[in-house]
Amino acid sequence: MKKLMKWGIIPFIVYAIMLYVYLWYIADSSLPQELIGTRADPHTFMTEKEIMLANEYSKLRNFFYFLSYPYEWFVYGAILFLGFSKTFQQWAEKITRFRILQAGIFIFWFSFWTTLAILPLKLFRYYFARQYQISIQPLPDWIQDQLISFWEGLVLLWIVIIVVYFLMSRFQKYWWIITWILFIPFVFFFMYIQPVLIDPLYNDFYPMKDKQLEEKILALASEVDVSADRVWEVNMSEKTNSINAYVTGVGGNSRIVLWDTLLQRLHEEEILFIMAHELGHYVLHHVTLGVTGYIVFSLGVFYLVYRLTKLMLKKWGRQMRIQRMEEFASLPILLLLISVILFAASPVTNYVSRHMEHTADVYAIELTGNQDAAIGAFQEITKAGLSEVNPPTLIKIFRYTHPPMVDRIHFIQNYTEETN
């Protein structure tokens, strides 16, 4: 326990204090002088109260985001070094001698205790989202979603570790590359089933009610050779005041989806611009490029996890009571390493994502020819989600998969001037 205090709890508390000081007293989110008074300036489309709430909520959201990663690593470390992971494995081994069932029992106890440990941070995020009226979801409904997420994650993780740990036991040196090869079809299979099996667990999807607007969206899709026979609406107004739209799935299960909050808050031309942006991702092959890049990147992740797991077991295996990588008790090591690697790589992956989003913006402007609708849509999205218009550089690098609104609106203004 002394080591846990020294290497875990105390550093985490120090980090949390430093993070708080940075976000509330050091980070600069002020607008560049040349953009003051332009349509990118929140004072031109938000009230003083909305700006104040957006600043407060952004700080809180960023605080919990940057707190959640090291907290998650701390939980995994505690489970490993306090011997809980090995205990979960022993419980499973006492109940049954069948390895598949042992995997399920281990995953249940591991998922249960990690979920319980991380629940306070989730509750804080939910509480503040309610306080700032971003979320309007009642607590019982939120708990229901958490339970669905728990069981969904448990089943998926059970399937994954059955395969991965079987490969570990048979191919100790090359399991990581065989796992990667099997990972490729799994990604496409999951993308295929997500719109019809996973997403409906959390929300109700139904054909779009406004048939005239649906015809215009389908005509826009047909204009750029995107095959679609209907637009789906999802009842997000029961949960949130934020607005969104997206194109999801692959093959015959691909869907154009609009949140009902977007339909309620945006004008028709603004909705068409948002859909043009989403269609742009398909036309510009962002889905293919993104999945390909993700698969290539995952090869490096699997290799690093393989090498670093061996090093960790060599150095701390006795303390963790884990002798071999193919023991189920080593799972927290794999998850810890994956989480750390993904976080470390997020500046690069976010940069690529922001570039794709920017090119989709350009495509949508060229397709619709309506810069005013684009600016109006971005302004309304900012207000609905209490988004930070000009986030500090560090926040942008680690968090933003889309360009900040100040960049998007400023670009559209310049684009208007250059093309008129």
FENWOUR-V321463 format. One record per pair of residues at least 24 apart in sequence whose ideal C-beta (glycine too) atoms are under 6 Angstrom apart, sorted by the first residue. I is the first residue (numbers start at 1). J is the second residue. Records with the same first field share a line. If there is no record, write none. Layout:
I=J, J
//
This chain:
8=74
12=70, 74
15=70
19=66
23=59, 62, 63
27=392
28=392
29=388, 390, 391, 392
31=390
39=375, 409
40=406, 409, 410
42=389
45=379
46=383
53=132, 386
54=386
57=132, 386
58=388
60=128
62=395
64=125
68=121
69=343
72=339
73=336
75=114, 117
76=332, 336
79=332
80=320, 332
81=319
83=321
85=329, 332
86=321, 329
89=328, 329
100=162
103=161, 162
104=158
106=328
107=154, 157, 158
111=154
115=150
132=386
135=240
137=239
145=202
148=201
165=326
168=325, 326
169=326
176=302, 303, 306
179=302
180=299, 302
184=295
191=250
192=250, 251, 253
195=248, 249, 253, 255
196=253
203=234
204=235
205=232, 234
206=233
208=233
217=275
221=279
224=279, 283
226=279, 282
228=256
231=256
232=257
233=258, 260
234=259
235=260
236=261
237=261
241=384
242=384, 385
243=381, 384
245=274, 278
247=278
265=380
266=377, 380
269=370, 373
270=373, 376, 377
272=368
273=364, 368, 373, 374, 377
274=377
276=364, 367, 368
277=360, 364
280=360, 363, 364
281=360
284=359
286=356
301=341
304=341
305=334, 337
308=337
309=333
346=398
347=397
350=400, 401
353=401
354=403
357=402, 403
358=403
371=412, 416
374=412
375=409, 412
378=405, 408, 409
//
